[in-house]
Amino acid sequence: MDFALLVQKITIWAIPVIFAITIHEVAHGWVAKQLGDSTADKMGRLTLNPIRHIDPIGTILVPGLLLAMGGFIFGWAKPVPVAFNKLNHPKRDMAIVAAANLIMAILWALIMKIATGLAADYSFFMPLALMGRAGIVINVILMVLNLLPIPPLDGGRVAVGLLPHSVGNALSKVEPYGIFILLALIYTGYLGKIMGPPVGALMDTIGHLFT
């Protein structure tokens, strides 16, 4: 990839990626607090300051490399601690927490809609419109990704709570290897095939809301 083009892509994607991952983690802690678990609040992790949440590998290196290669983009922040056993209704509560990025995707869609209209008269709004598009993509991808039933993703933890105890307990033991499973799915191309339909459907739905 041309270096100038790479710098342009990183500039456009950097803010949406950092805020998508950061807000997703803060939302975990905030919703958990409302539902009975104040672990994250007591540890001072309910802040929107990205510096408190950035993971050098998950927030910067991995998304940057994937962006440079033009492939599937995902990443992670330092996990906000949530004591799932302290939630009042673990199955319901984790289902709520898992949808944290949807609101962000809609907000970025609104930003893109406004910026696209302004860009017709003021070209310097075009980068903001492109950033809005990037924000929709990364938040939808993170939302769908986190719903996959693979621990330590949100969907994996929800599945552990929903499945019969013996099956859920067996699935929970997969958590230390979850990231390697995801990397294998990316490498083989299966992750894109699994996530493509729901990501496309959500993108179309959000797009129709602002057309």
C-alpha positions in Angstrom: 0.0 0.0 0.0 1.2 3.5 -0.8 2.6 5.2 2.3 0.6 8.4 1.9 -2.6 6.4 1.4 -1.8 4.3 4.5 -1.2 7.5 6.6 -4.6 8.9 5.3 -6.4 5.7 6.2 -4.8 5.6 9.7 -5.8 9.2 10.3 -9.4 8.6 9.3 -9.7 5.3 11.2 -7.7 6.1 14.4 -10.3 8.2 16.3 -13.3 5.8 15.5 -11.3 2.7 16.5 -10.0 4.2 19.7 -13.3 5.6 20.8 -15.3 2.5 19.7 -13.1 0.2 21.8 -12.8 2.6 24.7 -16.6 3.3 24.9 -17.4 -0.3 24.5 -15.3 -1.2 27.6 -16.6 1.8 29.6 -20.2 0.8 28.7 -19.5 -2.6 30.1 -18.5 -1.2 33.4 -21.3 1.5 33.5 -24.1 -1.0 32.6 -22.7 -3.5 35.1 -22.7 -0.8 37.8 -26.4 0.0 37.1 -27.2 -3.7 37.3 -25.4 -4.6 40.5 -21.6 -4.8 40.0 -19.5 -1.7 41.0 -16.1 -3.5 40.4 -15.1 -1.2 37.5 -16.2 2.0 39.3 -14.2 1.1 42.4 -11.1 0.5 40.2 -11.5 3.9 38.6 -12.1 2.5 35.1 -15.4 4.4 34.3 -13.6 7.2 32.4 -13.8 8.2 28.8 -10.1 9.1 28.8 -8.7 6.7 26.1 -5.3 6.7 27.7 -6.7 4.7 30.6 -8.0 2.0 28.3 -5.6 1.8 25.4 -3.8 -1.6 25.0 -0.6 -1.1 22.9 -1.2 -4.4 21.1 -5.0 -4.6 20.9 -5.8 -0.9 20.3 -2.9 0.2 18.2 -0.7 -2.6 16.7 -3.4 -5.2 15.7 -5.9 -2.7 14.1 -3.0 -0.9 12.4 -1.6 -4.0 10.9 -5.0 -5.2 9.8 -5.8 -1.8 8.3 -2.5 -1.8 6.4 -3.2 -5.3 5.0 -6.7 -4.1 3.9 -8.4 -7.0 5.7 -10.9 -7.5 8.6 -10.3 -4.9 11.3 -10.8 -5.6 15.0 -9.1 -4.8 18.2 -9.5 -4.6 22.0 -8.8 -2.3 24.9 -7.7 -3.2 28.4 -10.7 -5.1 29.7 -12.9 -3.2 32.2 -13.3 -5.6 35.1 -16.8 -6.9 35.5 -17.6 -9.5 38.2 -20.3 -11.4 36.3 -21.3 -13.3 39.4 -22.3 -10.0 41.0 -24.8 -9.0 38.3 -28.4 -9.2 39.5 -29.6 -11.2 36.4 -26.4 -12.4 34.6 -28.1 -13.7 31.4 -30.2 -10.6 30.8 -27.5 -8.2 32.0 -24.8 -9.5 29.8 -27.1 -9.5 26.8 -27.6 -5.7 27.5 -23.9 -5.1 27.9 -23.1 -7.0 24.7 -24.9 -4.3 22.5 -22.7 -1.4 23.6 -21.5 -0.4 20.2 -24.9 -0.1 18.5 -25.5 3.4 19.8 -22.0 4.5 18.7 -22.6 3.2 15.2 -25.8 5.3 15.0 -24.1 8.4 16.3 -21.3 8.0 13.7 -24.0 7.6 11.1 -25.5 10.9 12.1 -22.1 12.5 12.0 -21.5 11.1 8.5 -25.0 12.3 7.3 -24.3 15.9 8.6 -20.7 16.0 7.3 -21.7 14.6 3.9 -24.3 17.3 3.5 -21.8 20.0 4.5 -19.0 18.6 2.3 -21.0 19.5 -0.8 -20.2 23.2 0.0 -17.1 22.9 2.2 -14.7 20.2 1.1 -12.9 20.1 4.5 -15.9 18.3 5.9 -15.2 15.3 3.7 -12.6 13.8 6.1 -15.2 13.9 8.9 -17.7 12.2 6.6 -15.1 9.4 5.9 -14.4 9.2 9.6 -18.2 8.8 10.2 -18.2 5.9 7.7 -15.3 4.3 9.5 -17.0 4.8 12.8 -20.1 2.9 11.6 -18.0 0.0 10.2 -15.8 -0.5 13.3 -18.7 -0.3 15.7 -20.9 -2.7 13.8 -18.0 -5.1 13.4 -17.2 -4.9 17.1 -20.8 -5.4 18.1 -21.2 -8.5 15.9 -17.8 -9.8 16.9 -18.5 -9.5 20.6 -21.7 -11.5 20.2 -19.9 -14.5 18.9 -20.1 -17.4 21.4 -16.4 -17.6 22.0 -15.0 -16.6 25.4 -13.8 -14.1 26.4 -16.1 -12.2 24.0 -19.4 -11.0 25.4 -21.3 -13.6 23.4 -19.1 -16.4 24.8 -19.9 -15.3 28.4 -23.6 -15.0 27.6 -23.4 -18.5 26.2 -21.7 -19.8 29.3 -24.6 -18.4 31.4 -27.3 -19.7 29.1 -26.0 -23.2 28.4 -26.5 -26.1 30.9 -23.9 -26.0 33.6 -21.7 -28.8 32.3 -21.6 -27.5 28.8 -21.2 -23.9 30.0 -18.3 -24.9 32.3 -16.6 -26.7 29.4 -17.0 -23.6 27.1 -15.6 -21.3 29.8 -12.4 -23.2 29.7 -11.9 -22.0 26.1 -11.4 -18.4 27.3 -7.5 -18.5 27.5 -7.4 -19.6 23.9 -10.2 -17.3 22.5 -7.9 -14.8 20.9 -6.0 -17.6 19.1 -9.3 -19.0 17.8 -10.2 -15.6 16.4 -6.8 -15.2 14.7 -7.2 -18.6 13.2 -10.7 -17.7 11.9 -9.3 -14.5 10.4 -6.3 -16.3 8.8 -8.6 -18.9 7.2 -11.2 -16.4 6.1 -14.0 -18.0 8.1 -14.5 -15.1 10.4 -15.5 -12.9 7.4 -17.9 -15.5 6.2 -19.5 -15.9 9.6 -19.8 -12.2 10.3 -20.4 -10.9 6.8 -24.2 -11.4 6.6 -25.1 -9.8 10.1 -22.6 -7.0 9.5 -24.0 -6.3 6.1 -27.6 -6.4 7.4 -26.8 -4.0 10.3 -24.9 -1.6 7.9 -27.9 -1.6 5.5 -30.3 -1.0 8.4 -28.3 1.9 9.8 -27.8 3.3 6.3 -31.6 3.3 5.7 -32.2 5.3 8.9 -30.2 8.2 7.5 -31.2 8.2 3.8 
